[in-house]
């Protein structure tokens, strides 16, 4: 599996959510609404989820193993960091 495209939509308002991301796998399958979130230990990703009838949120799509999750997270956070360099500093003020 290869991540062949990453699209980052930055969130400019205050809050822990910093971006919404879409990734394409092998130029054939897209996953939308992956969130980049600022946590106590730094940035991390949250996979797309839906609120269930019991009020809990459940992932709609997610990696099966931690190695795949780590790979996806690294690619997304690297792209997020490079897009931060493309935005003028005034936006972050």
KOLFINU-526418 format. One record per residue (C-alpha): z negated, x, y; residue number from 0. Coordinates in steps of 0.001 Angstrom, whole numbers, plus 524288, in hexadecimal, padded with zeros to 5 digits. Each point is the difference from the previous one (the first is absolute). Layout:
% KOLFINU-526418
<pt w="Z" u="X" v="Y" n="NUM"/>
...
//
This chain:
% KOLFINU-526418
<pt w="80000" u="80000" v="80000" n="0"/>
<pt w="803C9" u="80514" v="80D4F" n="1"/>
<pt w="7FC37" u="7FA9B" v="80D3D" n="2"/>
<pt w="80D3D" u="7FFE4" v="8069B" n="3"/>
<pt w="7FC4F" u="7F9B3" v="80D08" n="4"/>
<pt w="7F3B3" u="7FDE0" v="807FE" n="5"/>
<pt w="7FFB2" u="7F735" v="80BFB" n="6"/>
<pt w="7F3F4" u="80025" v="808A7" n="7"/>
<pt w="7FCC4" u="7F579" v="80A02" n="8"/>
<pt w="7F49F" u="804EC" v="80812" n="9"/>
<pt w="7F566" u="7F6AB" v="80495" n="10"/>
<pt w="7FC7A" u="80361" v="80E0A" n="11"/>
<pt w="7F457" u="7F707" v="8020B" n="12"/>
<pt w="7F1D7" u="803D0" v="7FD6E" n="13"/>
<pt w="7FB26" u="7FEFC" v="7F22D" n="14"/>
<pt w="7FFAF" u="806D7" v="7F2F1" n="15"/>
<pt w="80DC7" u="7FC4B" v="7FBDD" n="16"/>
<pt w="8093E" u="80A4D" v="80584" n="17"/>
<pt w="80D2C" u="7FC61" v="7FA00" n="18"/>
<pt w="80770" u="7F743" v="7F6AB" n="19"/>
<pt w="80941" u="80728" v="7F6EA" n="20"/>
<pt w="80B5F" u="7FCA5" v="7F713" n="21"/>
<pt w="8045D" u="8095D" v="7F55D" n="22"/>
<pt w="80C50" u="8001F" v="7F7D1" n="23"/>
<pt w="7FF90" u="8050E" v="7F20F" n="24"/>
<pt w="80C21" u="80636" v="7FA06" n="25"/>
<pt w="8089D" u="7F938" v="80A38" n="26"/>
<pt w="7FDF3" u="7F39A" v="7F7F8" n="27"/>
<pt w="7F2AD" u="7F9C2" v="80261" n="28"/>
<pt w="7F866" u="7FDA8" v="80CA1" n="29"/>
<pt w="7F17D" u="7FDEA" v="801EE" n="30"/>
<pt w="7FC6D" u="7FA3B" v="80D51" n="31"/>
<pt w="7F2FB" u="7FE83" v="80708" n="32"/>
<pt w="7F8FA" u="80C4A" v="7FB9F" n="33"/>
<pt w="7F56D" u="8023A" v="80A2F" n="34"/>
<pt w="7FB98" u="80CFE" v="805BE" n="35"/>
<pt w="7F187" u="7FEAE" v="802F7" n="36"/>
<pt w="7F655" u="808EA" v="806F5" n="37"/>
<pt w="7F3E1" u="80139" v="7F774" n="38"/>
<pt w="7F383" u="807DD" v="80110" n="39"/>
<pt w="80643" u="80B41" v="7F88D" n="40"/>
<pt w="80D49" u="7FF58" v="806C9" n="41"/>
<pt w="80CA7" u="7F8B5" v="7FDEC" n="42"/>
<pt w="80319" u="7F8F0" v="7F35C" n="43"/>
<pt w="809A0" u="7F5B6" v="7FB44" n="44"/>
<pt w="7FD75" u="7F21D" v="7FB75" n="45"/>
<pt w="80A37" u="7F9A8" v="7F782" n="46"/>
<pt w="8054C" u="7F26F" v="8035E" n="47"/>
<pt w="7F648" u="7F562" v="7FC52" n="48"/>
<pt w="7FDFE" u="7F164" v="80025" n="49"/>
<pt w="7F3B4" u="7F7F7" v="80191" n="50"/>
<pt w="7FCBA" u="7F8FF" v="7F345" n="51"/>
<pt w="7F9CE" u="7F288" v="7FEAF" n="52"/>
<pt w="7F294" u="80658" v="7FE45" n="53"/>
<pt w="80145" u="806CE" v="80D3B" n="54"/>
<pt w="80212" u="80D8D" v="7FA45" n="55"/>
<pt w="80BFF" u="8081D" v="8036C" n="56"/>
<pt w="8086C" u="80489" v="7F4A1" n="57"/>
<pt w="80AF2" u="809FF" v="80054" n="58"/>
<pt w="80D81" u="7FA3F" v="7FE40" n="59"/>
<pt w="805E9" u="80D21" v="7FC37" n="60"/>
<pt w="7F8FE" u="80CA6" v="7FCFF" n="61"/>
<pt w="8016B" u="80CE8" v="7F8AC" n="62"/>
<pt w="7FB2B" u="8002B" v="7F1F5" n="63"/>
<pt w="7F9EC" u="80D94" v="800BC" n="64"/>
<pt w="7F932" u="80878" v="80A0D" n="65"/>
<pt w="80A8B" u="80A8D" v="7FFD2" n="66"/>
<pt w="80A63" u="7F657" v="8044F" n="67"/>
<pt w="7F6E4" u="7FA60" v="80A48" n="68"/>
<pt w="7FD31" u="80DB3" v="80539" n="69"/>
<pt w="80E95" u="802F3" v="800C0" n="70"/>
<pt w="80300" u="7F355" v="8073A" n="71"/>
<pt w="7F48B" u="80203" v="80946" n="72"/>
<pt w="803F1" u="80E04" v="80322" n="73"/>
<pt w="80E1A" u="7FC4F" v="802FF" n="74"/>
<pt w="7FBD1" u="7F48B" v="8088F" n="75"/>
<pt w="7F58E" u="80781" v="80781" n="76"/>
<pt w="8092D" u="80B8D" v="8021D" n="77"/>
<pt w="80A38" u="7F6B8" v="805B3" n="78"/>
<pt w="7F587" u="7F940" v="80840" n="79"/>
<pt w="7FBA4" u="80D0E" v="8059D" n="80"/>
<pt w="80DFE" u="803F7" v="80368" n="81"/>
<pt w="8025A" u="7F2F5" v="806C5" n="82"/>
<pt w="7F3C4" u="80268" v="80821" n="83"/>
<pt w="806D3" u="80BF4" v="805A3" n="84"/>
<pt w="80BB9" u="7F7B6" v="803ED" n="85"/>
<pt w="7F7F7" u="7F6AF" v="8086F" n="86"/>
<pt w="7FCAC" u="803E6" v="80E08" n="87"/>
<pt w="7F1A0" u="8031E" v="8027B" n="88"/>
<pt w="7FEF1" u="7F504" v="80A17" n="89"/>
<pt w="800D5" u="7F617" v="7F4FC" n="90"/>
<pt w="7F355" u="8051A" v="7FA1D" n="91"/>
<pt w="7F843" u="7FFB5" v="80CC0" n="92"/>
//
